[in-house]
């Protein structure tokens, strides 16, 4: 294939933080994001946390001329928040919902209700098949005691597996999203190691933006400065990753992040910084062969590390399931006892000091609520246990295959 | 590639109906299935409804010598019930859980608790990459008034999309399972039309077994004869489907089903009949080109028909969500009213005829339970609505792509 000059692709990625009634200056910011996308004319805009479909429709209406193709991925109670605007036709889409995504009773965190997922779009640009993935993983609320780490590791594993299994027909793979993982975290090492995806920040020759490529920075007025205290420069959790397959190589010509405010404005687009990557796609020189087929021996350690995290999560989930089962049994016993007492009073076996009726009823109300809730939670944690066991088993199989490959090299 | 003689593959598929404490003669039948698999030495055995991991482990232990490789897919509360025994190494596995799968409150049906899914196994046989899919879709409990039809259509669509997106690297695609759809149903026409999979029963030259290839037959002693009354010959809902990609063609040399009892025994393996396909894989002759790339104009009608079913489901789900929302609001109002009455009696504003305390408490117990349940169901049906909307949108996009392809032909 002759491509002269090589294909240049400008990709915009942003976690928009657009929660109705909760996010500050949401409407102004959505307006601002729409204006910027319209003016800049990127090839692709990958957005996360566009929770309201009304906001998506507003953007879509504004951007029809510049981005005639777009897609919103629906899932969960609120919606996945994931959407994509494209200058090129979207040929097909597919959604994979992560099997684990926090807990429905953690209402203050709310990730469970979002149905976190990875969306795949197949886009053909100048005859090159792009598999574009957009995702948003479970948030990290407390780094020191991260209760969601096993779920995030499972999500990273499922993301890696999903990309590997669905990208065989692609020429170029592109992943953008808020991965909620620092660059050195086990999940991102697993994702990169397993898929061979390259990090635009690590690979680019020209970078402009926040130091270390951070995308949550203290300079952003919507950021809780206290939460970022252990990281004075901020943290990098939003990524544009890519790889060329078979006949193509991809390079990141330049990478830009916003630096606390939208360019030329007094407010930022979001509480996250936008990541803008300019990628260059050109045909692979035959001699160099296909990339990504070599197995790095370090990957074995990474999969092992991830597997340990999954095991820790499994242990916790089993404990939680056990407590809920025990609670359900206790509530059931109490209800049975009350039923027996009620029956005995009906047939005239009144005890000398009857239990006050009001307290009696209140107690049965409480027992019923506890029974119902703990039964639902028992079922929920059983599903969690099954999924963690399944992932652990998959990782074991993957490790075996890896070791076989390494020993035959 | 030179393959002389061509590769012959014997595939065994069975819905094992192995529900602990509920399925009749479960242990005997699992023993019998294990014995048959051991004696016959198939290349692949695709099993469904092995709900108990203990049964899987028993089979695994028995079959280690003959089938050194096996995998059990974990999901849902009970487990997916899907497992595979293979004579050849399993290189990788991946699980996709269907986004819709019945209702948790339909305890008598219980499909929701199984976490219905499609499992993918990648197996290399004589240098040929097989993508083997095993699945079990939502059951049909009443054909005339099938409340689960929209969910099953969504599952068929997700199955078709999953196969299409994950099979690009395969030489041969093989799908076995209990699809719970008659051969003419919209879901199976959608699945076959979208993926280009061929039906071993329709394609084979040599068939031996129940008339019309039925896999639920009145001759089976575990079958409820009344339920099969409209179909005197039985129905065909278990399938082995296949296709060759790029360099290979697959043919079904022969297909056999059991006929109500296990061969030479007095009891059947299960309430379903086993399907045994002998497939022949050989290199494609270059001149004939790759199959499956041509688009059939009828597919547009099939996708449209499926989309209509999804819309019907969407309408029902929206109505159910609305009723649950209304019920939650009513229960909340009742609780607020009771709280106000309770407070007024506390501050001494006793009404002349006070409400009996016991009935008062019982009513609040009822209101609390109703409030909790209807809130949970509201959330559940909201997720259902989102997924149906998402599928409908995906189908719209697919139709557009189909029509573009057809008009450019």
Interface residues (C-beta under 8 A of the other chain):
Chain A: X71 X72 X73 X74 X75 X76 X77 X79 X90 X91 X92 X93 X94 X95 X96 X97 X99 X104 X113 X115 X120 X161 X162 X165 X166 X168 X169 X357 X358 X360 X361 X362 X364 X365 X368 X369 X372 X373 X376 X379 X382 X383 X386 X387 X389 X390 X393 X394 X397 X398 X401
Chain B: X71 X72 X73 X74 X75 X76 X77 X79 X90 X91 X92 X93 X94 X95 X96 X97 X99 X104 X113 X115 X120 X161 X162 X165 X166 X168 X169 X357 X358 X360 X361 X362 X364 X365 X368 X369 X372 X373 X376 X379 X382 X383 X386 X387 X389 X390 X393 X394 X397 X398 X401
